[in-house]
């Protein structure tokens, strides 16, 4: 089951704050659940650990995924998301500082729906995340619940 929640997978507290502020400034009111490492993202998405059983939250309608994560790297999270029957259709956007060709190619090769480099400046970041949020939450037609 999916809902309108956005899962933000980001280990940098400053980037979490910037992303939440960008969504707020752009009046994107979707609930955002934040996890700070790849292992926690997989637990959330696959219903493991503290998210197992009755405590399992609904699947998000969008995943914003950093690549440089502790415990489990972002590309490995993406690989696991695409390999699982319950999560493989969730739109997943890589939101990272890396613009390395290899990361871009690997991200798309593993099934990322978009790859966005985080702008350095605050205002540019707000604009970029606002556009991203508006498209994926208001314009895009998400796959139906499975």
VMD Tcl script that builds the backbone (N, CA, C; Angstrom):
set m [mol new atoms 438]
animate dup $m
set s [atomselect $m all]
$s set {name element resname resid chain x y z} {
  {N N UNK 1 A 0.843 -1.179 0.000}
  {CA C UNK 1 A 0.000 0.000 0.000}
  {C C UNK 1 A 0.882 1.234 0.000}
  {N N UNK 2 A 0.541 2.214 -0.816}
  {CA C UNK 2 A 1.293 3.462 -0.855}
  {C C UNK 2 A 0.402 4.597 -0.384}
  {N N UNK 3 A 1.003 5.697 -0.068}
  {CA C UNK 3 A 0.258 6.895 0.299}
  {C C UNK 3 A 0.990 8.086 -0.301}
  {N N UNK 4 A 0.753 9.261 0.207}
  {CA C UNK 4 A 1.411 10.442 -0.362}
  {C C UNK 4 A 2.673 10.848 0.395}
  {N N UNK 5 A 3.189 9.975 1.229}
  {CA C UNK 5 A 4.399 10.252 1.998}
  {C C UNK 5 A 5.627 10.217 1.095}
  {N N UNK 6 A 6.557 11.087 1.398}
  {CA C UNK 6 A 7.853 11.108 0.727}
  {C C UNK 6 A 8.876 10.562 1.710}
  {N N UNK 7 A 9.683 9.618 1.249}
  {CA C UNK 7 A 10.780 9.110 2.070}
  {C C UNK 7 A 12.048 9.815 1.644}
  {N N UNK 8 A 12.626 10.587 2.557}
  {CA C UNK 8 A 13.892 11.278 2.316}
  {C C UNK 8 A 14.998 10.464 2.980}
  {N N UNK 9 A 15.932 9.974 2.169}
  {CA C UNK 9 A 17.052 9.179 2.676}
  {C C UNK 9 A 18.292 10.058 2.556}
  {N N UNK 10 A 18.682 10.653 3.676}
  {CA C UNK 10 A 19.744 11.670 3.687}
  {C C UNK 10 A 20.450 11.642 5.036}
  {N N UNK 11 A 21.780 11.534 5.028}
  {CA C UNK 11 A 22.537 11.477 6.274}
  {C C UNK 11 A 23.025 12.832 6.763}
  {N N UNK 12 A 23.028 13.834 5.904}
  {CA C UNK 12 A 23.533 15.148 6.289}
  {C C UNK 12 A 22.393 15.973 6.895}
  {N N UNK 13 A 22.478 16.294 8.193}
  {CA C UNK 13 A 21.390 17.037 8.838}
  {C C UNK 13 A 21.119 18.398 8.181}
  {N N UNK 14 A 22.161 19.047 7.656}
  {CA C UNK 14 A 21.956 20.328 6.978}
  {C C UNK 14 A 21.143 20.149 5.698}
  {N N UNK 15 A 21.422 19.078 4.950}
  {CA C UNK 15 A 20.665 18.817 3.721}
  {C C UNK 15 A 19.230 18.402 4.033}
  {N N UNK 16 A 19.031 17.686 5.133}
  {CA C UNK 16 A 17.664 17.353 5.557}
  {C C UNK 16 A 16.905 18.640 5.834}
  {N N UNK 17 A 17.514 19.529 6.612}
  {CA C UNK 17 A 16.862 20.803 6.959}
  {C C UNK 17 A 16.580 21.628 5.704}
  {N N UNK 18 A 17.550 21.698 4.797}
  {CA C UNK 18 A 17.348 22.445 3.551}
  {C C UNK 18 A 16.218 21.861 2.713}
  {N N UNK 19 A 16.159 20.543 2.626}
  {CA C UNK 19 A 15.107 19.894 1.844}
  {C C UNK 19 A 13.739 20.160 2.449}
  {N N UNK 20 A 13.625 20.026 3.755}
  {CA C UNK 20 A 12.345 20.288 4.423}
  {C C UNK 20 A 11.937 21.751 4.253}
  {N N UNK 21 A 12.904 22.657 4.357}
  {CA C UNK 21 A 12.623 24.086 4.162}
  {C C UNK 21 A 12.198 24.361 2.720}
  {N N UNK 22 A 12.845 23.717 1.770}
  {CA C UNK 22 A 12.489 23.909 0.363}
  {C C UNK 22 A 11.067 23.427 0.095}
  {N N UNK 23 A 10.693 22.292 0.658}
  {CA C UNK 23 A 9.322 21.810 0.492}
  {C C UNK 23 A 8.334 22.772 1.132}
  {N N UNK 24 A 8.658 23.264 2.303}
  {CA C UNK 24 A 7.779 24.206 2.989}
  {C C UNK 24 A 7.615 25.502 2.195}
  {N N UNK 25 A 8.728 26.066 1.729}
  {CA C UNK 25 A 8.663 27.318 0.961}
  {C C UNK 25 A 7.889 27.166 -0.342}
  {N N UNK 26 A 7.891 25.940 -0.887}
  {CA C UNK 26 A 7.170 25.686 -2.128}
  {C C UNK 26 A 5.760 25.150 -1.877}
  {N N UNK 27 A 5.351 25.178 -0.609}
  {CA C UNK 27 A 4.008 24.770 -0.203}
  {C C UNK 27 A 3.676 23.344 -0.627}
  {N N UNK 28 A 4.668 22.470 -0.542}
  {CA C UNK 28 A 4.470 21.049 -0.777}
  {C C UNK 28 A 4.246 20.429 0.597}
  {N N UNK 29 A 3.014 20.016 0.831}
  {CA C UNK 29 A 2.608 19.635 2.181}
  {C C UNK 29 A 2.618 18.124 2.423}
  {N N UNK 30 A 3.137 17.349 1.490}
  {CA C UNK 30 A 3.185 15.904 1.702}
  {C C UNK 30 A 3.957 15.593 2.975}
  {N N UNK 31 A 3.507 14.591 3.725}
  {CA C UNK 31 A 4.304 14.169 4.881}
  {C C UNK 31 A 5.666 13.655 4.398}
  {N N UNK 32 A 6.711 14.002 5.118}
  {CA C UNK 32 A 8.061 13.550 4.762}
  {C C UNK 32 A 8.619 12.767 5.941}
  {N N UNK 33 A 9.028 11.543 5.655}
  {CA C UNK 33 A 9.663 10.709 6.657}
  {C C UNK 33 A 11.145 10.670 6.314}
  {N N UNK 34 A 11.990 10.917 7.299}
  {CA C UNK 34 A 13.431 11.006 7.074}
  {C C UNK 34 A 14.131 9.831 7.744}
  {N N UNK 35 A 14.999 9.177 6.979}
  {CA C UNK 35 A 15.923 8.202 7.552}
  {C C UNK 35 A 17.335 8.656 7.193}
  {N N UNK 36 A 18.284 8.333 8.070}
  {CA C UNK 36 A 19.626 8.894 7.951}
  {C C UNK 36 A 20.698 7.941 7.440}
  {N N UNK 37 A 20.324 6.731 7.055}
  {CA C UNK 37 A 21.304 5.821 6.479}
  {C C UNK 37 A 20.592 4.792 5.609}
  {N N UNK 38 A 21.371 4.101 4.796}
  {CA C UNK 38 A 20.800 3.142 3.864}
  {C C UNK 38 A 20.138 1.949 4.540}
  {N N UNK 39 A 20.680 1.498 5.664}
  {CA C UNK 39 A 20.080 0.361 6.369}
  {C C UNK 39 A 18.693 0.720 6.888}
  {N N UNK 40 A 18.547 1.922 7.445}
  {CA C UNK 40 A 17.239 2.362 7.938}
  {C C UNK 40 A 16.244 2.512 6.787}
  {N N UNK 41 A 16.728 2.965 5.621}
  {CA C UNK 41 A 15.853 3.083 4.456}
  {C C UNK 41 A 15.325 1.711 4.053}
  {N N UNK 42 A 16.203 0.725 4.025}
  {CA C UNK 42 A 15.771 -0.621 3.651}
  {C C UNK 42 A 14.837 -1.215 4.699}
  {N N UNK 43 A 15.107 -0.976 5.970}
  {CA C UNK 43 A 14.199 -1.443 7.018}
  {C C UNK 43 A 12.806 -0.840 6.821}
  {N N UNK 44 A 12.750 0.463 6.572}
  {CA C UNK 44 A 11.473 1.156 6.353}
  {C C UNK 44 A 10.744 0.566 5.146}
  {N N UNK 45 A 11.451 0.465 4.030}
  {CA C UNK 45 A 10.820 0.047 2.784}
  {C C UNK 45 A 10.461 -1.436 2.752}
  {N N UNK 46 A 11.249 -2.260 3.402}
  {CA C UNK 46 A 11.042 -3.705 3.342}
  {C C UNK 46 A 10.362 -4.255 4.594}
  {N N UNK 47 A 9.981 -3.368 5.515}
  {CA C UNK 47 A 9.254 -3.797 6.709}
  {C C UNK 47 A 10.074 -4.658 7.636}
  {N N UNK 48 A 11.307 -4.216 7.902}
  {CA C UNK 48 A 12.192 -4.971 8.781}
  {C C UNK 48 A 12.472 -4.164 10.043}
  {N N UNK 49 A 13.095 -4.825 11.031}
  {CA C UNK 49 A 13.506 -4.141 12.255}
  {C C UNK 49 A 12.334 -3.457 12.935}
  {N N UNK 50 A 12.522 -2.199 13.305}
  {CA C UNK 50 A 11.458 -1.479 14.017}
  {C C UNK 50 A 10.237 -1.209 13.135}
  {N N UNK 51 A 10.356 -1.457 11.845}
  {CA C UNK 51 A 9.245 -1.241 10.913}
  {C C UNK 51 A 8.520 -2.547 10.563}
  {N N UNK 52 A 8.842 -3.617 11.263}
  {CA C UNK 52 A 8.223 -4.912 10.966}
  {C C UNK 52 A 6.822 -5.002 11.572}
  {N N UNK 53 A 6.028 -5.868 10.988}
  {CA C UNK 53 A 4.711 -6.181 11.543}
  {C C UNK 53 A 3.764 -5.004 11.545}
  {N N UNK 54 A 3.062 -4.864 12.646}
  {CA C UNK 54 A 2.025 -3.830 12.777}
  {C C UNK 54 A 2.613 -2.421 12.741}
  {N N UNK 55 A 3.915 -2.294 13.013}
  {CA C UNK 55 A 4.554 -0.977 13.009}
  {C C UNK 55 A 5.002 -0.540 11.616}
  {N N UNK 56 A 4.753 -1.379 10.615}
  {CA C UNK 56 A 5.197 -1.043 9.260}
  {C C UNK 56 A 4.379 0.129 8.723}
  {N N UNK 57 A 5.073 1.202 8.348}
  {CA C UNK 57 A 4.356 2.344 7.766}
  {C C UNK 57 A 3.957 2.042 6.325}
  {N N UNK 58 A 2.993 2.787 5.798}
  {CA C UNK 58 A 2.657 2.607 4.377}
  {C C UNK 58 A 3.872 2.961 3.514}
  {N N UNK 59 A 3.960 2.336 2.368}
  {CA C UNK 59 A 5.058 2.658 1.459}
  {C C UNK 59 A 4.914 4.087 0.960}
  {N N UNK 60 A 6.031 4.764 0.728}
  {CA C UNK 60 A 5.962 6.148 0.249}
  {C C UNK 60 A 5.551 6.204 -1.217}
  {N N UNK 61 A 5.107 7.365 -1.634}
  {CA C UNK 61 A 4.787 7.574 -3.040}
  {C C UNK 61 A 6.014 8.069 -3.811}
  {N N UNK 62 A 7.066 8.456 -3.082}
  {CA C UNK 62 A 8.293 8.964 -3.685}
  {C C UNK 62 A 9.449 8.740 -2.728}
  {N N UNK 63 A 10.592 8.331 -3.285}
  {CA C UNK 63 A 11.824 8.207 -2.504}
  {C C UNK 63 A 12.821 9.222 -3.051}
  {N N UNK 64 A 13.347 10.068 -2.167}
  {CA C UNK 64 A 14.456 10.967 -2.500}
  {C C UNK 64 A 15.693 10.354 -1.853}
  {N N UNK 65 A 16.637 9.945 -2.669}
  {CA C UNK 65 A 17.734 9.098 -2.212}
  {C C UNK 65 A 19.089 9.738 -2.439}
  {N N UNK 66 A 19.828 9.945 -1.365}
  {CA C UNK 66 A 21.217 10.369 -1.473}
  {C C UNK 66 A 22.058 9.145 -1.825}
  {N N UNK 67 A 23.206 9.348 -2.428}
  {CA C UNK 67 A 24.074 8.224 -2.774}
  {C C UNK 67 A 25.084 7.908 -1.686}
  {N N UNK 68 A 25.645 8.936 -1.084}
  {CA C UNK 68 A 26.732 8.756 -0.113}
  {C C UNK 68 A 26.144 8.597 1.282}
  {N N UNK 69 A 25.739 7.369 1.594}
  {CA C UNK 69 A 25.069 7.077 2.860}
  {C C UNK 69 A 25.910 6.144 3.715}
  {N N UNK 70 A 25.804 6.271 5.043}
  {CA C UNK 70 A 26.448 5.286 5.906}
  {C C UNK 70 A 25.674 3.965 5.888}
  {N N UNK 71 A 26.337 2.918 6.284}
  {CA C UNK 71 A 25.823 1.551 6.442}
  {C C UNK 71 A 25.539 0.867 5.121}
  {N N UNK 72 A 24.639 1.399 4.306}
  {CA C UNK 72 A 24.344 0.829 2.992}
  {C C UNK 72 A 24.351 1.984 1.992}
  {N N UNK 73 A 25.221 1.938 0.983}
  {CA C UNK 73 A 25.272 3.032 0.002}
  {C C UNK 73 A 23.959 3.171 -0.767}
  {N N UNK 74 A 23.713 4.387 -1.249}
  {CA C UNK 74 A 22.480 4.686 -1.955}
  {C C UNK 74 A 22.211 3.790 -3.152}
  {N N UNK 75 A 23.243 3.481 -3.932}
  {CA C UNK 75 A 23.025 2.610 -5.090}
  {C C UNK 75 A 22.601 1.210 -4.668}
  {N N UNK 76 A 23.098 0.730 -3.529}
  {CA C UNK 76 A 22.670 -0.577 -3.026}
  {C C UNK 76 A 21.225 -0.518 -2.526}
  {N N UNK 77 A 20.830 0.610 -1.955}
  {CA C UNK 77 A 19.428 0.796 -1.558}
  {C C UNK 77 A 18.552 0.742 -2.806}
  {N N UNK 78 A 18.940 1.466 -3.837}
  {CA C UNK 78 A 18.174 1.481 -5.080}
  {C C UNK 78 A 18.071 0.075 -5.674}
  {N N UNK 79 A 19.174 -0.650 -5.676}
  {CA C UNK 79 A 19.183 -2.020 -6.200}
  {C C UNK 79 A 18.162 -2.883 -5.439}
  {N N UNK 80 A 18.139 -2.770 -4.115}
  {CA C UNK 80 A 17.215 -3.568 -3.298}
  {C C UNK 80 A 15.764 -3.136 -3.517}
  {N N UNK 81 A 15.537 -1.831 -3.665}
  {CA C UNK 81 A 14.184 -1.327 -3.926}
  {C C UNK 81 A 13.660 -1.896 -5.234}
  {N N UNK 82 A 14.469 -1.876 -6.261}
  {CA C UNK 82 A 14.032 -2.367 -7.577}
  {C C UNK 82 A 13.893 -3.885 -7.602}
  {N N UNK 83 A 14.578 -4.587 -6.711}
  {CA C UNK 83 A 14.511 -6.052 -6.683}
  {C C UNK 83 A 13.310 -6.579 -5.902}
  {N N UNK 84 A 12.669 -5.753 -5.100}
  {CA C UNK 84 A 11.564 -6.199 -4.252}
  {C C UNK 84 A 10.217 -5.960 -4.944}
  {N N UNK 85 A 9.369 -6.955 -4.938}
  {CA C UNK 85 A 8.075 -6.872 -5.623}
  {C C UNK 85 A 7.173 -5.778 -5.057}
  {N N UNK 86 A 7.316 -5.449 -3.787}
  {CA C UNK 86 A 6.451 -4.445 -3.164}
  {C C UNK 86 A 6.928 -3.012 -3.368}
  {N N UNK 87 A 8.203 -2.842 -3.701}
  {CA C UNK 87 A 8.763 -1.499 -3.791}
  {C C UNK 87 A 9.278 -1.124 -5.174}
  {N N UNK 88 A 9.329 -2.072 -6.085}
  {CA C UNK 88 A 10.039 -1.845 -7.355}
  {C C UNK 88 A 9.443 -0.739 -8.223}
  {N N UNK 89 A 8.188 -0.377 -8.024}
  {CA C UNK 89 A 7.585 0.676 -8.852}
  {C C UNK 89 A 7.591 2.060 -8.197}
  {N N UNK 90 A 8.053 2.158 -6.965}
  {CA C UNK 90 A 8.046 3.460 -6.290}
  {C C UNK 90 A 8.995 4.407 -7.018}
  {N N UNK 91 A 8.502 5.557 -7.476}
  {CA C UNK 91 A 9.403 6.527 -8.110}
  {C C UNK 91 A 10.545 6.883 -7.154}
  {N N UNK 92 A 11.754 6.801 -7.679}
  {CA C UNK 92 A 12.941 7.050 -6.866}
  {C C UNK 92 A 13.824 8.058 -7.587}
  {N N UNK 93 A 14.086 9.160 -6.886}
  {CA C UNK 93 A 14.906 10.232 -7.427}
  {C C UNK 93 A 16.200 10.289 -6.623}
  {N N UNK 94 A 17.313 10.179 -7.324}
  {CA C UNK 94 A 18.605 10.358 -6.668}
  {C C UNK 94 A 18.826 11.859 -6.519}
  {N N UNK 95 A 19.051 12.288 -5.290}
  {CA C UNK 95 A 19.302 13.694 -4.952}
  {C C UNK 95 A 20.632 13.718 -4.213}
  {N N UNK 96 A 21.681 14.123 -4.911}
  {CA C UNK 96 A 23.032 13.948 -4.382}
  {C C UNK 96 A 23.952 15.073 -4.828}
  {N N UNK 97 A 25.105 15.170 -4.190}
  {CA C UNK 97 A 26.102 16.147 -4.604}
  {C C UNK 97 A 26.942 15.633 -5.767}
  {N N UNK 98 A 26.948 14.316 -5.966}
  {CA C UNK 98 A 27.799 13.719 -6.997}
  {C C UNK 98 A 27.253 13.966 -8.392}
  {N N UNK 99 A 28.143 14.357 -9.285}
  {CA C UNK 99 A 27.798 14.482 -10.696}
  {C C UNK 99 A 28.757 13.620 -11.532}
  {N N UNK 100 A 29.375 12.655 -10.861}
  {CA C UNK 100 A 30.286 11.733 -11.542}
  {C C UNK 100 A 29.507 10.932 -12.585}
  {N N UNK 101 A 30.066 10.834 -13.783}
  {CA C UNK 101 A 29.406 10.081 -14.852}
  {C C UNK 101 A 29.043 8.669 -14.406}
  {N N UNK 102 A 29.940 8.015 -13.698}
  {CA C UNK 102 A 29.689 6.643 -13.247}
  {C C UNK 102 A 28.465 6.581 -12.343}
  {N N UNK 103 A 28.319 7.522 -11.413}
  {CA C UNK 103 A 27.159 7.533 -10.519}
  {C C UNK 103 A 25.862 7.754 -11.296}
  {N N UNK 104 A 25.899 8.667 -12.259}
  {CA C UNK 104 A 24.712 8.939 -13.068}
  {C C UNK 104 A 24.331 7.695 -13.860}
  {N N UNK 105 A 25.294 7.089 -14.523}
  {CA C UNK 105 A 25.044 5.888 -15.333}
  {C C UNK 105 A 24.560 4.739 -14.453}
  {N N UNK 106 A 25.234 4.517 -13.330}
  {CA C UNK 106 A 24.829 3.436 -12.422}
  {C C UNK 106 A 23.433 3.691 -11.856}
  {N N UNK 107 A 23.143 4.934 -11.498}
  {CA C UNK 107 A 21.821 5.265 -10.952}
  {C C UNK 107 A 20.712 4.951 -11.935}
  {N N UNK 108 A 20.856 5.437 -13.145}
  {CA C UNK 108 A 19.840 5.145 -14.162}
  {C C UNK 108 A 19.823 3.654 -14.508}
  {N N UNK 109 A 20.985 3.033 -14.551}
  {CA C UNK 109 A 21.054 1.607 -14.855}
  {C C UNK 109 A 20.340 0.743 -13.833}
  {N N UNK 110 A 20.310 1.213 -12.589}
  {CA C UNK 110 A 19.623 0.477 -11.525}
  {C C UNK 110 A 18.145 0.852 -11.410}
  {N N UNK 111 A 17.692 1.777 -12.240}
  {CA C UNK 111 A 16.265 2.081 -12.255}
  {C C UNK 111 A 15.844 3.385 -11.612}
  {N N UNK 112 A 16.771 4.306 -11.380}
  {CA C UNK 112 A 16.365 5.614 -10.859}
  {C C UNK 112 A 15.446 6.292 -11.880}
  {N N UNK 113 A 14.448 6.996 -11.381}
  {CA C UNK 113 A 13.536 7.722 -12.271}
  {C C UNK 113 A 14.085 9.088 -12.648}
  {N N UNK 114 A 14.978 9.624 -11.823}
  {CA C UNK 114 A 15.612 10.911 -12.107}
  {C C UNK 114 A 16.887 10.998 -11.282}
  {N N UNK 115 A 17.793 11.863 -11.736}
  {CA C UNK 115 A 19.060 12.099 -11.048}
  {C C UNK 115 A 19.231 13.601 -10.956}
  {N N UNK 116 A 19.280 14.129 -9.747}
  {CA C UNK 116 A 19.368 15.569 -9.536}
  {C C UNK 116 A 20.583 15.873 -8.667}
  {N N UNK 117 A 21.453 16.741 -9.183}
  {CA C UNK 117 A 22.587 17.184 -8.377}
  {C C UNK 117 A 22.106 18.299 -7.457}
  {N N UNK 118 A 22.445 18.192 -6.169}
  {CA C UNK 118 A 22.060 19.212 -5.203}
  {C C UNK 118 A 22.798 20.506 -5.515}
  {N N UNK 119 A 22.070 21.588 -5.743}
  {CA C UNK 119 A 22.741 22.875 -5.918}
  {C C UNK 119 A 23.434 23.294 -4.624}
  {N N UNK 120 A 24.502 24.059 -4.755}
  {CA C UNK 120 A 25.270 24.489 -3.590}
  {C C UNK 120 A 24.598 25.647 -2.868}
  {N N UNK 121 A 24.073 26.617 -3.604}
  {CA C UNK 121 A 23.472 27.790 -2.982}
  {C C UNK 121 A 22.074 27.505 -2.444}
  {N N UNK 122 A 21.716 28.176 -1.349}
  {CA C UNK 122 A 20.433 27.941 -0.698}
  {C C UNK 122 A 19.262 28.211 -1.631}
  {N N UNK 123 A 19.234 29.365 -2.268}
  {CA C UNK 123 A 18.096 29.709 -3.134}
  {C C UNK 123 A 17.987 28.749 -4.313}
  {N N UNK 124 A 19.119 28.385 -4.891}
  {CA C UNK 124 A 19.105 27.427 -5.998}
  {C C UNK 124 A 18.590 26.073 -5.534}
  {N N UNK 125 A 18.982 25.708 -4.313}
  {CA C UNK 125 A 18.519 24.443 -3.740}
  {C C UNK 125 A 17.006 24.479 -3.550}
  {N N UNK 126 A 16.492 25.559 -3.011}
  {CA C UNK 126 A 15.045 25.702 -2.793}
  {C C UNK 126 A 14.294 25.598 -4.114}
  {N N UNK 127 A 14.783 26.262 -5.147}
  {CA C UNK 127 A 14.128 26.217 -6.456}
  {C C UNK 127 A 14.168 24.795 -7.028}
  {N N UNK 128 A 15.340 24.155 -6.993}
  {CA C UNK 128 A 15.479 22.815 -7.566}
  {C C UNK 128 A 14.603 21.800 -6.846}
  {N N UNK 129 A 14.622 21.814 -5.524}
  {CA C UNK 129 A 13.811 20.857 -4.758}
  {C C UNK 129 A 12.327 21.182 -4.921}
  {N N UNK 130 A 11.994 22.455 -5.030}
  {CA C UNK 130 A 10.603 22.829 -5.281}
  {C C UNK 130 A 10.102 22.279 -6.606}
  {N N UNK 131 A 10.877 22.432 -7.645}
  {CA C UNK 131 A 10.500 21.882 -8.959}
  {C C UNK 131 A 10.366 20.366 -8.899}
  {N N UNK 132 A 11.319 19.756 -8.246}
  {CA C UNK 132 A 11.309 18.309 -8.083}
  {C C UNK 132 A 10.047 17.859 -7.352}
  {N N UNK 133 A 9.767 18.503 -6.247}
  {CA C UNK 133 A 8.587 18.148 -5.457}
  {C C UNK 133 A 7.291 18.387 -6.201}
  {N N UNK 134 A 7.201 19.518 -6.891}
  {CA C UNK 134 A 5.982 19.831 -7.638}
  {C C UNK 134 A 5.736 18.781 -8.717}
  {N N UNK 135 A 6.764 18.409 -9.436}
  {CA C UNK 135 A 6.580 17.420 -10.489}
  {C C UNK 135 A 6.142 16.080 -9.916}
  {N N UNK 136 A 6.902 15.560 -8.953}
  {CA C UNK 136 A 6.648 14.201 -8.472}
  {C C UNK 136 A 5.414 14.092 -7.600}
  {N N UNK 137 A 4.987 15.182 -6.949}
  {CA C UNK 137 A 3.807 15.081 -6.088}
  {C C UNK 137 A 2.534 15.573 -6.757}
  {N N UNK 138 A 2.640 16.469 -7.736}
  {CA C UNK 138 A 1.440 17.032 -8.347}
  {C C UNK 138 A 1.241 16.658 -9.810}
  {N N UNK 139 A 2.300 16.549 -10.579}
  {CA C UNK 139 A 2.187 16.318 -12.011}
  {C C UNK 139 A 2.266 14.844 -12.374}
  {N N UNK 140 A 3.226 14.150 -11.810}
  {CA C UNK 140 A 3.446 12.748 -12.134}
  {C C UNK 140 A 2.266 11.883 -11.702}
  {N N UNK 141 A 1.917 10.905 -12.526}
  {CA C UNK 141 A 0.918 9.906 -12.153}
  {C C UNK 141 A 1.686 8.702 -11.614}
  {N N UNK 142 A 1.501 8.442 -10.320}
  {CA C UNK 142 A 2.215 7.343 -9.680}
  {C C UNK 142 A 1.553 6.012 -10.030}
  {N N UNK 143 A 2.310 4.924 -9.955}
  {CA C UNK 143 A 1.706 3.619 -10.198}
  {C C UNK 143 A 0.627 3.333 -9.146}
  {N N UNK 144 A -0.402 2.570 -9.512}
  {CA C UNK 144 A -1.447 2.268 -8.534}
  {C C UNK 144 A -0.913 1.408 -7.400}
  {N N UNK 145 A -1.643 1.427 -6.290}
  {CA C UNK 145 A -1.252 0.584 -5.142}
  {C C UNK 145 A -1.189 -0.860 -5.576}
  {N N UNK 146 A -0.257 -1.582 -4.991}
  {CA C UNK 146 A -0.111 -3.011 -5.335}
  {C C UNK 146 A -0.602 -3.863 -4.200}
}
mol reanalyze $m
mol bondsrecalc $m
mol representation Tube
mol addrep $m
